[in-house]
Amino acid sequence: MEYAFTSRAFRARALLLGTRLDLRNWPEAETLARAPLTTKLGGGGLAVLFRYGVAVLFAASPEDERDLRARLALPDEQRARSPEVEELEVRVDASRPEGLQEGALVLQSASLERLQLVAEALSKSVVLAHYEARLAADFDRIEPLALTLEREGRIGGRTREHLKRIGALLLIESRMVGRAEVGDKPELLWDHPRLEGLNALLEDEFEIRERLAALDRKLELIARTERTLVDLMGARHALRVEWYIVALIAFEIALTLYDMWGGWVP
């Protein structure tokens, strides 16, 4: 469907609302495109919705955003505690090269496919920002654990706590790779190959691949640390069990000797 903004300057606003949006029954009358799902807003703006929990709004009023968030209300277990937000000023100027200039993204036109491509980049950026913040807290725990292990030769905590953290890391990786497909090329480019240049520009401007690579390295290090701690705790528990077995054998030998010598009459 052909669609373009008449405004030459507007704001793009990406919101990470939760872990998943159910978009299967979105009204067809409000739908401008399906991949990704793009819908009209009451005030004349647009929203591009992604099933991995992100909504990107263009030229949306506060009322439009409030109404959309109410429609996309998620169950408590899927809702983000504090939604991640990323904003970007967009200017349309056919006489200037596309790219970030003076703090704003310049586009040569505000066609629907261009806005969808911008939404793809913004949505990936806000997902990366969310997991960067989450992993930063986990990453800060590694140094104290390593120092304790170095100084005292032992570790605290319980195996279940470390296993839960490993599960959380696996979920992060699954959501980034399986749902958000952060490292993949947008499907939109299969139908609009002429926008390859704009996509490469956006990925470069938002440092999508560099941030993803850095996040992957942190994920790998944190997961390896947690697995090492679980292995060490398992070895400690196994050693403790072995000592219990040795103590029981010694106790049984002592009882046997006592019965033999205690019952012996010279």
C-alpha positions as CSV (number, residue, x, y, z in Angstrom):
1,M,0.0,0.0,0.0
2,E,1.4,3.4,-0.9
3,Y,1.8,5.7,2.0
4,A,4.0,8.6,2.9
5,F,4.1,11.4,5.5
6,T,3.5,14.9,4.3
7,S,5.4,16.3,7.3
8,R,9.1,17.0,6.6
9,A,10.2,16.6,10.3
10,F,8.8,14.2,12.9
11,R,9.9,12.0,15.8
12,A,10.4,8.3,15.8
13,R,10.0,6.6,19.2
14,A,10.8,2.9,19.9
15,L,9.3,1.3,23.0
16,L,10.3,-2.2,24.3
17,L,7.0,-3.1,26.0
18,G,7.6,-6.7,26.9
19,T,8.8,-10.1,25.7
20,R,6.2,-10.7,23.0
21,L,3.3,-9.0,21.2
22,D,0.3,-11.0,19.9
23,L,-0.4,-9.4,16.5
24,R,-2.3,-12.2,14.8
25,N,-5.7,-10.6,15.0
26,W,-4.8,-7.0,14.3
27,P,-7.6,-5.4,12.3
28,E,-7.0,-5.5,8.5
29,A,-8.7,-2.1,8.1
30,E,-5.9,-0.4,10.2
31,T,-3.1,-2.4,8.6
32,L,-0.8,-0.8,6.0
33,A,1.7,-3.7,5.8
34,R,2.2,-7.1,7.4
35,A,6.0,-7.6,7.4
36,P,6.6,-5.9,9.7
37,L,3.1,-5.1,10.8
38,T,2.5,-1.4,10.2
39,T,-0.7,0.4,11.4
40,K,-2.2,3.8,11.2
41,L,-2.6,5.9,14.4
42,G,-5.6,8.1,15.1
43,G,-3.6,11.3,14.9
44,G,-2.1,10.6,11.5
45,G,1.0,8.9,12.6
46,L,2.2,5.4,12.1
47,A,3.2,2.5,14.4
48,V,5.4,-0.4,13.3
49,L,4.9,-3.4,15.6
50,F,7.2,-6.3,16.2
51,R,6.2,-9.6,17.8
52,Y,9.3,-9.6,20.0
53,G,7.8,-6.8,22.1
54,V,8.8,-3.6,20.4
55,A,6.5,-0.8,19.0
56,V,8.1,2.0,16.9
57,L,5.9,5.1,16.6
58,F,6.3,7.8,14.0
59,A,4.8,11.3,14.5
60,A,2.7,9.9,17.3
61,S,1.0,12.2,19.8
62,P,1.0,11.3,23.6
63,E,-2.7,10.3,23.2
64,D,-1.8,8.0,20.3
65,E,0.9,6.3,22.3
66,R,-1.3,5.9,25.3
67,D,-4.1,4.4,23.3
68,L,-1.7,2.0,21.5
69,R,-0.1,0.8,24.7
70,A,-3.6,0.2,26.1
71,R,-4.4,-2.0,23.1
72,L,-1.1,-3.9,23.4
73,A,-1.5,-4.5,27.2
74,L,0.5,-7.6,28.1
75,P,0.1,-10.1,30.9
76,D,2.2,-9.3,34.0
77,E,4.7,-12.1,33.3
78,Q,5.4,-10.7,29.8
79,R,5.4,-7.0,30.5
80,A,8.6,-5.0,30.9
81,R,9.0,-3.6,34.4
82,S,10.4,-0.3,33.0
83,P,9.9,-0.1,29.2
84,E,13.1,0.7,27.3
85,V,12.7,3.8,25.1
86,E,14.8,5.2,22.3
87,E,14.0,8.3,20.3
88,L,15.2,9.8,17.0
89,E,14.4,12.9,15.1
90,V,13.6,12.3,11.4
91,R,13.9,14.9,8.7
92,V,12.8,14.4,5.0
93,D,15.0,16.2,2.5
94,A,15.5,14.8,-1.0
95,S,18.4,17.2,-1.6
96,R,20.6,15.8,1.2
97,P,22.3,12.4,1.5
98,E,20.6,9.9,3.8
99,G,22.1,9.4,7.3
100,L,22.5,10.9,10.7
101,Q,23.2,14.6,10.5
102,E,23.1,17.1,13.3
103,G,21.5,14.7,15.6
104,A,18.7,13.7,13.2
105,L,18.2,11.0,10.6
106,V,17.8,12.5,7.1
107,L,15.7,10.5,4.7
108,Q,15.2,11.3,1.0
109,S,11.6,10.4,1.3
110,A,9.1,9.2,4.0
111,S,7.8,6.3,2.0
112,L,6.3,3.4,4.0
113,E,9.2,1.0,3.2
114,R,11.8,3.5,4.3
115,L,10.0,4.1,7.6
116,Q,9.7,0.3,8.1
117,L,13.4,0.0,7.6
118,V,14.1,2.7,10.2
119,A,11.7,1.0,12.6
120,E,13.6,-2.3,12.1
121,A,16.9,-0.6,13.0
122,L,15.4,1.3,16.0
123,S,13.7,-1.9,17.3
124,K,16.9,-3.8,17.2
125,S,18.8,-1.0,18.9
126,V,16.3,-0.8,21.7
127,V,16.4,-4.6,22.2
128,L,20.2,-4.4,22.3
129,A,20.1,-1.5,24.8
130,H,17.7,-3.5,27.1
131,Y,20.0,-6.6,27.2
132,E,23.1,-4.5,27.4
133,A,21.8,-3.0,30.7
134,R,20.7,-6.4,32.0
135,L,24.1,-8.0,31.2
136,A,26.0,-5.1,32.7
137,A,24.6,-6.0,36.1
138,D,25.5,-9.7,35.6
139,F,29.0,-8.7,34.3
140,D,29.7,-6.6,37.4
141,R,29.2,-9.8,39.6
142,I,32.0,-11.7,37.8
143,E,35.0,-9.7,39.3
144,P,33.9,-10.2,43.0
145,L,33.3,-13.9,42.4
146,A,36.7,-14.2,40.8
147,L,38.4,-12.3,43.6
148,T,36.7,-14.5,46.3
149,L,37.8,-17.6,44.4
150,E,41.4,-16.3,44.1
151,R,41.7,-15.2,47.8
152,E,39.7,-17.8,49.6
153,G,39.8,-20.8,47.2
154,R,36.0,-21.2,47.6
155,I,32.7,-19.9,46.3
156,G,29.5,-19.0,47.9
157,G,25.9,-19.3,46.8
158,R,23.9,-22.4,45.8
159,T,23.9,-24.4,42.7
160,R,20.3,-23.6,42.0
161,E,21.0,-19.9,41.9
162,H,23.7,-20.3,39.3
163,L,21.5,-22.7,37.2
164,K,18.8,-20.0,37.2
165,R,21.2,-17.5,35.9
166,I,22.3,-19.9,33.1
167,G,18.7,-20.3,32.2
168,A,18.2,-16.5,32.1
169,L,21.2,-16.2,29.8
170,L,19.8,-18.8,27.5
171,L,16.5,-16.9,27.3
172,I,18.3,-13.7,26.4
173,E,20.2,-15.5,23.6
174,S,17.0,-17.2,22.4
175,R,15.0,-13.9,22.3
176,M,17.8,-12.0,20.5
177,V,18.5,-14.7,17.9
178,G,15.2,-16.5,17.6
179,R,12.7,-13.8,18.0
180,A,14.3,-10.4,17.3
181,E,16.7,-11.9,14.8
182,V,19.0,-9.0,15.6
183,G,21.8,-10.2,13.3
184,D,19.6,-11.0,10.3
185,K,18.8,-9.0,7.3
186,P,15.3,-7.5,7.4
187,E,12.8,-9.4,5.3
188,L,11.7,-6.1,3.8
189,L,14.8,-6.0,1.7
190,W,13.8,-9.1,-0.3
191,D,11.0,-7.0,-1.8
192,H,12.9,-3.7,-1.9
193,P,16.5,-4.5,-2.7
194,R,17.2,-0.8,-3.6
195,L,17.1,0.0,0.1
196,E,20.2,-2.2,0.8
197,G,22.3,1.0,1.1
198,L,19.9,2.6,3.6
199,N,19.9,-0.6,5.7
200,A,23.7,-0.8,5.7
201,L,23.8,2.9,6.7
202,L,21.3,2.4,9.6
203,E,23.1,-0.7,10.9
204,D,26.4,1.3,10.8
205,E,24.9,4.4,12.5
206,F,23.3,2.3,15.3
207,E,26.3,0.0,15.5
208,I,24.0,-3.0,15.4
209,R,26.5,-5.7,14.5
210,E,29.3,-4.3,16.7
211,R,26.9,-4.1,19.7
212,L,25.6,-7.6,19.0
213,A,29.1,-9.0,18.8
214,A,30.1,-7.3,22.1
215,L,26.9,-8.7,23.7
216,D,27.6,-12.2,22.4
217,R,31.1,-12.0,24.0
218,K,29.6,-10.9,27.3
219,L,27.0,-13.6,27.1
220,E,29.6,-16.3,26.4
221,L,31.9,-15.1,29.3
222,I,29.1,-14.9,31.8
223,A,27.6,-18.3,30.8
224,R,31.1,-19.9,30.9
225,T,31.6,-18.4,34.4
226,E,28.3,-19.7,35.7
227,R,29.0,-23.1,34.2
228,T,32.5,-23.2,35.8
229,L,31.0,-22.3,39.2
230,V,28.4,-25.0,38.9
231,D,31.1,-27.5,38.0
232,L,33.2,-26.4,41.0
233,M,30.3,-26.6,43.3
234,G,29.4,-30.1,41.9
235,A,33.0,-31.2,42.5
236,R,32.9,-29.9,46.0
237,H,29.6,-31.7,46.7
238,A,31.0,-34.9,45.2
239,L,34.1,-34.6,47.4
240,R,31.9,-34.1,50.5
241,V,29.9,-37.2,49.6
242,E,33.1,-39.2,49.2
243,W,34.2,-38.1,52.7
244,Y,30.8,-39.1,54.1
245,I,31.2,-42.5,52.5
246,V,34.8,-42.9,53.9
247,A,33.5,-41.8,57.4
248,L,30.7,-44.4,57.2
249,I,33.1,-47.1,56.2
250,A,35.4,-46.2,59.0
251,F,32.6,-46.2,61.4
252,E,31.4,-49.6,60.2
253,I,34.9,-51.0,60.6
254,A,35.1,-49.6,64.1
255,L,31.8,-51.2,65.0
256,T,33.0,-54.5,63.6
257,L,36.2,-54.4,65.5
258,Y,34.4,-53.4,68.6
259,D,32.1,-56.4,68.2
260,M,35.0,-58.7,67.6
261,W,37.2,-57.5,70.4
262,G,34.4,-56.5,72.8
263,G,32.9,-60.0,72.5
264,W,36.2,-61.8,72.8
265,V,36.8,-63.4,76.2
266,P,40.5,-64.4,77.0
